[in-house]
Amino acid sequence: MQLNRKDFPDGFVFGAATAAYQIEGHKFGGAGESIWDHFAKQGGTFENQDGAIACDHYHRYEEDLDLMANGGFDAYRFSFSWARLMPDGKTINEEGLAFYDRLVDAMLARNLRPFGTAYHWDMPQALGELGGWANQDVVRRFADLTGLIAKRYGDRLESLATINEPWCVSWLSHFIGEHAPGTQDLATASKTMHNIMLAHGLGVAAARAECGIPMGIVLNFTPGEAASDSDADKQALARHEAISNEWYIEALATGEYPAVALEALEPHMPDNWQADMDLISAPIDFMGINYYTSVQVQAIEGDYPNVGVVSRGWETTDMGWEIEPDALGRVIKQVTNYTADLPLYVTENGMAAKSGLDDADRIAYFKSHTDVVANCAQSLPVKGYFAWSLMDNFEWALGYEKRFGIIHVDYDTLERTPKQSYEWWKAGLSPKA
């Protein structure tokens, strides 16, 4: 069951990942109200929990980075908080800039390679009140953020991803309504499905105007299979794939959106959206892949997209997500069909579990998925793997009930305690090869 670096190509990067709002403590350091603070107040999260304190990484980052370094990891994937850097969406917060200076320098001091993400869902509420991602003026503000990050930190970052999981930012948050701002509207979701990709294109251009940092994006994939051979279920699968797994990668790689999704979304998209596709599909330097689960789908009655998920009776995580390691391999191969030799990183992969410190189930999850990655890396351009997550944290709409961390956090005392999965990583990665 042990991980072995020798199973991976030379130079393969192992890291752990987090997101700013989930760990930092948003009440500290002059951060402004984010859409998640607002969403929590409106009852959008479990017990109205928010990231005000979270794991207090803002004050405890050195301890957390020591744990990473001592665990043998090569790199840290983290995000910048938009609401910390620009509390009102336009005015720069010097305390926020200084915090990320300290954080990045502390990574480098520990020989941890900083993989940055410009947006992991913490838009300033001031911009949310302007319409958020449905408003192209806000989209252009994102370019300001990305340019600021590149100018200030670009010489110290390994790379910068523009957006984390655009499907979550757009469809999950504006059609399903599970994440902030909690909208449930096809017209709004359709606008954001395009605007989030425009934000990526503008962000890449803004960063490249400042420095030569490698630029990319992080997409999440949930591959599906049809519950039966019926035409209805096959069509449901096609809609699922188009919205969840093809929209973003096809825009990036081909400059087009899948026709199956456009049938419903195009009437609501911004005027003259086609003119943005060259910018959206401008070359990038790497692609991040987030993978947790796969699904079986069937056609259902009701509103668009008429797709239901059917249990296969498989083992699940504490999120209720079925575990299928081989699907990660299928995703990697699917992405390379679009991107050829573009460097790929598995930027998130992990499981929520109730198993506490003795998390053998999480170890088994990591082992089965890293085995798939090791196999893919022999012939495909997979350059790294980041475990989600470094520590237990604020799990968005689910509050603090779901634990993904390899380090346990006591939310009363904020004490960090490594789990067995942390020790598993440490044994496999230390000393660094």
C-alpha positions in Angstrom: 0.0 0.0 0.0 3.0 2.3 0.1 3.6 5.2 -2.3 7.0 5.1 -4.1 8.5 8.0 -6.0 10.3 5.5 -8.2 7.0 4.6 -9.8 6.8 8.1 -11.3 9.0 9.9 -13.8 12.0 11.9 -12.7 11.0 15.4 -11.6 7.4 14.4 -10.9 5.9 17.0 -8.5 4.0 15.9 -5.3 2.1 18.5 -3.4 -0.9 19.2 -1.3 -3.6 21.8 -2.0 -5.8 24.3 -0.2 -8.0 27.3 -0.9 -7.7 30.7 0.8 -11.2 31.1 2.1 -11.3 27.6 3.4 -8.3 27.9 5.7 -7.0 31.5 6.2 -9.5 33.1 8.5 -11.3 35.9 6.5 -11.8 38.2 9.5 -8.1 38.9 9.7 -5.9 41.2 7.8 -8.3 43.7 6.3 -10.2 41.3 4.1 -13.5 42.5 2.8 -16.8 40.7 2.8 -16.9 37.9 0.2 -19.8 36.3 -1.6 -19.3 33.4 0.8 -19.6 35.5 3.9 -22.9 36.9 2.4 -24.1 33.4 1.4 -23.5 32.1 4.9 -25.5 35.0 6.4 -28.4 34.1 4.0 -28.5 30.5 5.2 -26.6 29.0 2.3 -24.2 27.0 4.4 -24.6 24.3 7.1 -25.6 26.1 10.3 -24.7 29.4 8.7 -21.0 28.5 9.2 -18.4 30.7 7.4 -14.7 31.1 6.9 -14.2 34.0 9.4 -11.7 32.0 11.4 -11.5 28.7 9.5 -8.1 27.1 10.3 -6.5 30.5 11.1 -3.8 29.8 8.5 -3.4 33.6 8.4 -1.5 33.4 11.7 -0.4 29.7 11.6 0.9 29.4 8.1 4.5 28.7 9.2 3.4 25.8 11.3 1.3 24.5 8.3 4.2 24.9 5.9 6.5 23.1 8.3 4.1 20.2 8.3 4.2 20.2 4.5 7.9 20.3 4.2 8.4 17.7 6.9 5.9 15.5 5.0 8.3 15.4 2.1 6.1 17.4 -0.3 7.7 19.3 -3.2 5.0 21.9 -3.7 2.0 23.7 -2.3 -1.0 24.6 -4.4 -2.8 27.6 -2.7 -5.0 30.4 -3.8 -5.1 34.2 -3.4 -8.2 35.7 -1.9 -9.7 38.3 -4.2 -11.6 39.8 -1.2 -8.4 40.0 0.8 -6.3 41.7 -1.9 -9.2 44.0 -3.1 -11.8 44.1 -0.3 -14.2 46.2 -2.4 -13.2 44.8 -5.7 -11.0 47.7 -6.7 -9.0 49.2 -3.8 -5.8 47.3 -3.0 -5.4 46.2 0.6 -1.7 46.5 1.6 -2.2 44.1 4.5 -3.4 41.5 2.0 -0.4 42.0 -0.3 2.0 41.7 2.6 0.4 38.5 3.8 0.9 36.7 0.5 4.5 38.1 0.4 5.1 36.4 3.8 3.3 33.2 2.7 5.2 32.8 -0.6 8.5 33.7 0.9 7.9 31.1 3.7 7.2 28.5 1.0 10.5 29.2 -0.8 12.4 29.2 2.5 11.2 25.6 3.0 11.9 24.6 -0.7 8.2 24.3 -1.4 7.4 25.3 -4.9 4.4 27.8 -4.9 1.6 26.9 -7.4 -0.8 29.8 -7.2 -4.5 30.1 -8.2 -5.9 33.5 -8.7 -9.6 32.7 -8.1 -10.9 29.9 -5.8 -14.4 31.3 -5.3 -14.0 34.2 -2.9 -15.2 37.2 -5.0 -15.7 40.4 -3.0 -19.4 40.9 -2.1 -19.2 44.4 -3.6 -18.7 42.8 -7.0 -21.3 40.2 -6.3 -23.8 43.0 -5.8 -23.0 44.2 -9.3 -24.1 40.8 -10.7 -20.9 38.9 -10.1 -19.9 36.6 -13.0 -23.0 37.5 -14.9 -21.7 41.1 -15.3 -18.8 41.5 -17.8 -17.6 44.6 -16.0 -16.8 42.3 -13.1 -15.1 39.9 -15.5 -12.8 42.7 -16.5 -12.1 43.4 -12.8 -10.8 39.9 -12.6 -8.1 40.8 -15.2 -7.0 43.6 -12.8 -6.7 41.0 -10.0 -4.7 38.6 -12.1 -2.4 41.3 -13.4 -1.8 42.5 -9.8 -0.9 38.9 -8.7 1.5 38.4 -11.6 3.2 41.8 -11.1 3.7 41.3 -7.3 4.4 37.6 -7.0 5.1 36.3 -10.5 8.9 36.2 -10.1 8.4 33.8 -7.1 5.6 31.6 -8.3 6.1 28.3 -10.1 2.9 29.0 -12.0 -0.5 30.7 -11.8 -3.9 29.2 -12.6 -6.6 31.7 -13.4 -9.8 29.9 -12.3 -10.4 26.9 -10.1 -13.2 24.7 -11.4 -15.2 27.0 -13.7 -18.1 24.5 -13.7 -18.5 25.1 -10.0 -18.2 28.9 -10.4 -20.8 28.9 -13.1 -23.2 26.0 -13.2 -23.1 24.8 -9.6 -23.4 28.3 -8.3 -25.9 29.9 -10.7 -28.0 27.0 -12.0 -28.0 24.3 -9.3 -27.6 27.0 -6.6 -25.5 24.9 -4.2 -22.7 27.4 -4.0 -22.5 31.2 -3.6 -24.4 33.2 -4.8 -27.0 30.5 -4.8 -28.8 31.5 -8.0 -31.0 28.9 -9.7 -31.6 30.4 -13.2 -30.7 29.0 -16.6 -30.3 32.5 -18.2 -27.9 33.7 -15.5 -26.0 30.4 -15.5 -25.6 30.5 -19.3 -24.1 34.0 -19.1 -21.6 32.8 -16.4 -20.7 29.7 -18.4 -19.2 32.0 -21.0 -18.1 34.9 -18.8 -16.0 32.7 -16.6 -14.1 31.5 -19.7 -13.7 35.1 -20.8 -12.3 36.0 -17.4 -9.7 33.2 -17.9 -8.7 34.6 -21.3 -8.5 38.2 -19.9 -6.6 37.0 -16.9 -4.0 35.2 -18.9 -3.4 38.2 -21.1 -3.2 40.6 -18.0 -0.7 38.3 -16.3 1.5 37.9 -19.4 1.6 41.7 -19.8 3.3 41.8 -16.4 5.7 38.8 -16.5 6.5 35.5 -18.1 4.9 33.3 -15.4 3.5 30.0 -16.7 -0.3 30.4 -17.0 -3.0 27.8 -17.0 -6.4 26.9 -15.6 -7.9 24.2 -13.3 -10.9 22.2 -14.6 -12.9 19.7 -12.7 -14.2 16.5 -14.3 -17.0 14.2 -13.3 -17.1 11.6 -16.1 -20.4 9.8 -16.7 -21.8 6.6 -18.1 -25.4 5.9 -19.2 -27.6 3.8 -17.0 -28.9 1.9 -20.0 -28.6 1.7 -23.8 -31.9 3.6 -24.3 -31.8 6.6 -26.5 -33.1 8.8 -23.7 -30.3 7.8 -21.3 -27.7 8.2 -24.0 -29.0 11.7 -24.7 -29.0 12.5 -21.0 -25.3 11.4 -20.8 -24.5 13.6 -23.8 -26.0 16.6 -22.0 -24.2 15.7 -18.8 -20.9 15.4 -20.6 -21.4 18.6 -22.6 -22.2 20.8 -19.5 -19.9 19.1 -16.9 -16.9 17.8 -18.9 -16.7 19.3 -22.4 -17.8 22.9 -22.3 -14.6 24.3 -20.8 -12.0 22.0 -22.3 -13.4 22.5 -25.8 -13.5 26.2 -25.5 -9.9 26.2 -24.4 -8.7 23.7 -27.0 -10.9 24.4 -30.0 -12.4 27.8 -29.5 -15.9 26.3 -29.7 -18.5 25.2 -27.2 -20.2 21.8 -27.6 -23.3 22.0 -29.7 -25.3 19.7 -27.3 -25.0 22.4 -24.6 -25.5 25.4 -26.9 -28.9 24.2 -27.9 -30.2 25.3 -24.5 -27.6 27.9 -23.4 -26.9 30.0 -26.5 -30.2 32.0 -26.4 -29.1 33.4 -23.0 -25.4 34.0 -23.6 -23.9 37.5 -23.9 -24.3 39.3 -27.2 -21.5 38.6 -29.7 -20.0 36.0 -27.4 -18.3 34.4 -30.5 -15.9 37.3 -30.7 -14.4 36.2 -27.4 -13.4 32.7 -28.4 -10.0 33.6 -29.8 -9.0 35.1 -26.5 -10.5 32.2 -24.5 -8.6 29.7 -26.6 -5.2 31.5 -26.6 -2.4 29.0 -25.7 -1.7 28.2 -22.1 1.3 26.6 -20.4 -0.4 23.9 -18.4 -3.7 22.4 -17.4 -4.9 21.4 -13.9 -7.3 18.4 -13.5 -9.5 18.1 -10.4 -11.1 14.6 -10.0 -13.1 13.1 -7.2 -15.8 10.8 -8.6 -17.7 9.5 -11.6 -21.4 9.1 -12.1 -24.0 6.9 -13.8 -26.8 9.0 -15.3 -30.3 8.5 -16.7 -33.0 10.6 -18.3 -35.5 12.1 -15.9 -38.7 14.2 -16.2 -38.8 17.8 -15.3 -36.7 20.8 -16.1 -33.5 21.0 -18.2 -31.1 19.3 -18.4 -33.3 16.3 -17.4 -30.3 14.3 -16.0 -30.5 12.2 -12.9 -27.7 10.3 -11.1 -28.2 6.6 -10.4 -26.4 4.8 -7.6 -24.3 1.9 -8.7 -24.0 0.5 -5.2 -20.3 1.2 -5.1 -18.2 2.3 -2.1 -18.6 6.0 -1.4 -16.8 8.8 0.4 -18.4 10.8 3.2 -19.6 13.1 0.4 -21.7 10.3 -1.0 -19.4 10.2 -4.1 -18.8 6.8 -5.6 -15.1 5.8 -5.8 -13.7 4.9 -9.2 -10.0 5.4 -9.6 -9.9 4.2 -13.2 -12.1 7.1 -14.2 -9.2 9.4 -13.4 -7.2 7.7 -16.0 -9.9 8.1 -18.5 -10.1 11.8 -17.7 -6.3 12.3 -18.2 -6.5 10.5 -21.5 -9.6 12.6 -22.6 -7.7 15.8 -21.7 -4.7 14.8 -23.7 -6.9 14.1 -26.7 -7.6 17.9 -26.7 -4.3 19.2 -25.4 -1.6 16.8 -26.9 1.7 17.5 -25.1 0.5 20.3 -22.8 1.8 19.6 -19.2 -1.0 18.3 -17.0 -1.2 18.3 -13.2 -3.7 16.5 -11.0 -4.4 19.6 -8.9 -7.0 18.1 -6.6 -7.8 14.5 -5.6 -8.9 13.1 -2.3 -11.8 12.1 -0.1 -14.0 13.2 2.7 -14.0 10.6 5.5 -15.3 10.2 9.1 -12.4 7.9 10.0 -10.5 10.4 12.2 -6.8 10.1 12.7 -6.6 6.4 11.7 -7.8 7.1 8.1 -7.0 3.9 6.3 -9.8 4.5 3.9 -8.2 7.7 2.8 -4.9 6.0 2.4 -6.6 3.4 0.2 -8.2 6.1 -1.9 -4.9 7.9 -2.4 -3.0 4.7 -3.2 -5.6 3.6 -5.8 -5.6 7.0 -7.5 -1.9 7.6 -7.5 -1.4 4.1 -9.0 -3.6 5.3 -11.9 -1.6 8.5 -12.2 1.7 6.7 -12.1 0.6 4.5 -15.0 -0.6 7.5 -17.0 2.6 9.4 -16.4 4.7 6.7 -18.2 3.2 7.8 -21.6 1.2 11.0 -21.0 2.4 14.5 -20.0 1.3 14.2 -16.3 3.8 16.3 -14.4 2.4 16.3 -10.8 -0.2 15.3 -8.3 -1.7 17.4 -5.4 -3.6 15.8 -2.6 -6.8 17.5 -1.4 -6.5 18.6 1.2 -3.5 19.5 3.4 -5.9 20.0 6.4 -9.5 19.7 7.4 -11.2 23.0 6.5 -14.4 24.9 5.7 -16.1 22.7 3.1 -18.1 25.5 1.5 -21.9 24.9 1.7 -21.3 21.9 4.0 -19.4 24.0 6.6 -17.0 22.1 8.9 -18.8 18.7 8.9 -16.8 17.1 6.0 -13.2 16.4 6.5 -10.8 16.0 3.5 -7.5 16.8 5.3 -4.5 14.6 5.8 -4.0 16.8 8.9 -6.8 16.9 11.5 -7.9 20.4 12.8 -9.6 20.8 16.1 -11.9 23.7 15.4 -12.1 24.6 19.0 -8.4 24.8 19.7 -7.1 24.9 16.1 -4.6 22.3 17.0 -3.1 20.4 14.1 -2.7 16.7 14.3 -1.3 14.6 11.4 -3.5 11.7 10.4 -2.2 8.3 9.3 -2.6 9.5 5.7 -0.1 12.2 6.4 2.3 9.6 7.7 1.7 7.6 4.6 2.6 10.5 2.4 5.7 11.2 4.5 6.9 7.6 4.3 6.5 7.6 0.5 8.0 11.0 -0.2 10.8 11.5 2.4 13.6 12.0 1.9 12.9 13.8 -1.4 14.4 11.9 -4.3 
